[in-house]
Structure formats: structure tokens, C-alpha cells
Amino acid sequence: MEVRVGERLLCLAVLSSALCVDSVFGKYVKGIVNTKEDWVFLTRFCFLTDFGHLDFRFRYPKSRCCQNILLYFDDSSQWPAVYKRHEKNCYQKEAVLRPENNQVINLTTHYPWSGCVVEGEGNEEVLSCVGGRSFRSVRERWWYIALSKCGGDGLQLEYEMKLTNGQSFWTQHFSADEFGILETDITFLVIFSLVFLLSCYFAYNLKGRQLLHTTYKMFMTAAGVEVLSLLFHCVYWGLYARDGVGNGSLKILGKLLFSVSFLVFLLMLILLGKGFTVTRARISHSGTVKLSIYMTVYTITYIILFIYEAEFFDPGEVLYAYDSPAGYGLMGLQLLAYVWFCYAVLVSLKHYPEKQPFYVPFFTTYTLWFFAVPVMALIANFGIPRWAREKIVNGIQLGIHLYAHIVFLIITRPSAANKNFPYHVRTSQIGILLSSPKGGEGGESFPHHAYGNGSFLGDSQPNFTELFSIQSCSAVFKLEGRILRLAQQIQQITNLTVFEMHTYLCQT
């Protein structure tokens, strides 16, 4: 079941990667404007208080003179007062600017600060304007760059701009709201790599004990994909720090892998809550269908969020990913998953109260995790200033994921002193349970047993007591393969089924 769900997740992720495009504007931007409009938004950037600088190069036909570059900042009387205010015309949008603060760059030879000169190009003269601006303010501010030609016949312009904050590798091409993202991602990449390597070491020990179950493999998958996601993000931001452009495909791939890691981890939590590999060998058919539908809906909602961010997010409004219908949909789905998680854990505890040492801390710690993302999104939307939102949310989100992975690594560590260890049935025994002719609950449920970890003596010495003592009719034999072959030989003589022979040996 979980394999089919995982395949659907991967297929949908690949589909979404084909549909998505990067919506983040590079801090080295260039393009061509050719429109009948008289006022157009170009780009935005959050400058530092003292080190912000804009270098520009504009070219347009002299016959389309005279066009203006408008520099708005995020004060309520400026950019919010003009952007998407359809009731205001071009002149009214220009009127909120303060020419004494050099917020208007008139792209003509009459305005020396514009750096414009006339160049010949074929039969048509071209105005070529090369210059720069420095930005100083009392705090970090968003600045918005627009192009205008009020009362004219439209806009036609080639532009090339480089927006920087100082000269440091870690700040130069970054908007102030992006400061620290590269350093944060590198730090978490190192930590998550250590978590993944530690999980591989634990998996090696679990495999030696035949306790490497599917749910633990899902945890390793989520941790490994998280490492890949951070690696792609670090490469993207490193390239971006070098040239101010980066590679948008790397960032998209990093986001997709981050989402896949989250979905795999969420599916693992629900499966563990339902007792899969802890109290039962498989999920019922109806449960499988419900999980498949839920994860498909969750994945589709993620894809919608990616498409919405790429196609409909307006950089002029500096929107945050969760401040959208798709973002609120994700928060609603996560809360629905929590309700399902609660019900599943309570049912598992009702039938297997001896599993409380695992399920009580498991439920408590991941209750915090389920609510952390919606609470973080709401705080980000309404409590964090927009110029600081992206870097703060990035760190908080990675911290939430790290918390979830470390907690799982601690409660499932294969140590004889770990009283929270969830598994007690070995992987070699599950096939026998599934082949039970009883079917239903008898074929799916594990025998009641606290843990298979407490009596283990160590990886280097065999536990003969565990091998040969019989604790229940379905006790685990390390020599079970040989016993089954012997049972098959006896079956030919006695006409007993393999399961009946196995039961007979257990009771002997």
C-alpha cells in the first residue's frame, strides 16, 4: 500500500516540476517592455539602511521620449497608495513621489543624473542611459521600480538593472529579506546529513536484528530527500550569491523535494499511528483507499500551491506562499491529518495498551509538530514584517522539520536501554502472519508483546534465550527458515498445513 502511495507522490511531483516556473525575480534583472500602458511595474528589492545601490542601463528609441524611472518605497503613502489602484491615473501615481529625494529619473539628456546620451542605430536614434542610485533609510525598506510615460503613446524600453546590498559575498546580491538564508541552509544541510547518516547506522543495527521495518525505511527516505532538498537550495543560493541570477530550476527542484520529504514523513506518522509495523502487519483495504485518496489530495494541493505561486503571486505585493487559498488549504489538510492521527493512536492504544511507552511520547511530541506549521504560517502572515518574513520563516520551517526527525530518531534508536522502542516483531515473521488462513484481524495483527528490544544482548553475541524460549504461539525463531522447511517435509507425511505445523511446533 505505502509503495503505491509513494509512487503516486513521485509521479505527481514530476508532473508539478514540469508545470512550475520560478516566480522569484533575480536581483540582476533585464528585459524588454513594449506596451500601450503608460505605467508599468518592473521589479522590487529590499535595500539595507546604508549600503543599497542600483546600477542601471536603459535603452529606448528617441522618438518614444520621454520616459521616467520611478522609485517608490514601502510607506503607506507611496507604493500601497498607487499599486493596483485602478482609480488613479498615471499622473496621480507620479504625484505621490518626492522629486527632491531623487525618486524620479527622467530618461533624457536634459536630466544629467540619468546618464543618457544619444546613439545612432540605423536610421533611428536611441537614448542610452547608464547610471546608478544609492538608497539610504532609517530601516530596511522595500523599494519598487516602475516605468512611466504619462499621456503618451505607450512604453518601449530595454532595461538592465543590478540591485545590491554592499560588496560581501553573503549580502551583495541578496535582498535584505533574504539575508542569512544561505548560511541557514548550509547549517541545516550539515545537521540533516548527520541525522541521515545516524539513521543509516541505526538501520544497519536494525537490519541485523531483522527489525528494519517499512516505517523506518520511510523515515530514512524522508531524511535523505530532505538532505537532497537542502543541497539543491544551497547550490541555488550559492550561484545566486555569485551572479545575482542563480538557476531557477534548482530552486524549484529543491522545493519539490522538500514537499516530497514532508509528505513521506506525514504518511509515515499516520501509518505508525494506525499501528503499521508496530501492532499490525498491514493496513486494511478501506484504510489503504482512504490513505491513498488523502495523500493524492494533499499532493494535488501542493501542486496547486506551486502553480499559484508561479503564475498568480504578484511580486509587487510581496506575497508569502501560505498567504493564499492553496496555502490555507494545506493548513486545513494538515489539521485534518492530525484528527486522523489522534483517532488512529487512540485505537492502537485501546487494543495494545502495552505500547504506551512508545505511543505516549510519540503522540505528545508530534502533536506539537502538527500544529507548528499552521501556527508558523499564521504568525508569518500577520505578525512578521514583510521585509523580514522570508528569512525568518525559512529558519523556523527547517527547525520544525529538524525537530520532527530528531525526535523520531531518538524514540526508535536500537538501544537496549530504550524503553520507547516500538518494534517487537521481526521482518522475517511478517510473511507468516500475512499468510495466516484466519485472515482478517488474525492475519493482520501482531501478537501482544511489549518490545523486542529489551531482551537483546548485543549485535556481537547471540541471545540464545530469545532464540529457543517460547513466549507466544507466534514467537520469533532465528532458525525459522529451517523449521519451516522441516514442517513442509512433515506436511507431506501428515497432510497438515504449514500454518498448523508451525502452530504445533510453537505449542510443543
ABEGO torsion letter per residue (X at the ends): XAAAAAAAAAAAAAAAAAABBBABBBABBBEBBBBABABBBABBBBBBAAABBBBBBBBBBAAAOBBBBBBBBABAABAAAABGBAABBAAAAAAABBAAAGABBBBBAABAAAGBBBBBBEABBBBBBBBBBBBBBABBBBBBBBBBBBGBAEBBBBBBBBBBBEABAAAAABBAAABGAAAAAAAAAAAAAAAAAAAAAAAAAAAAAGABBAAAAAAAAAAAAAAAAAAAAAAAAAAAAAAGAEBAAAAAAAAAAAAAAAAAAAAAAAAAAAGBGAABABBBAAAAAAAAAAAAAAAAAAAAAAAAAAAABBAAAGBBAABBAAAAAAAAAAAAAAAAAAAAAAAAAAABAAAAAAAAAAAAAAAAAAAAAAAAAAAAAAABBAAAAAAAAAAAAAAAAAAAAAAAAAAABBBAABAABABABBAAAAAAAAABAAEEAAAABBBBBABAAAABAEAABBBAAAAABBABAABBBAAAAAAAAAAAAAAAAAGBBAAAAAAAAAAX
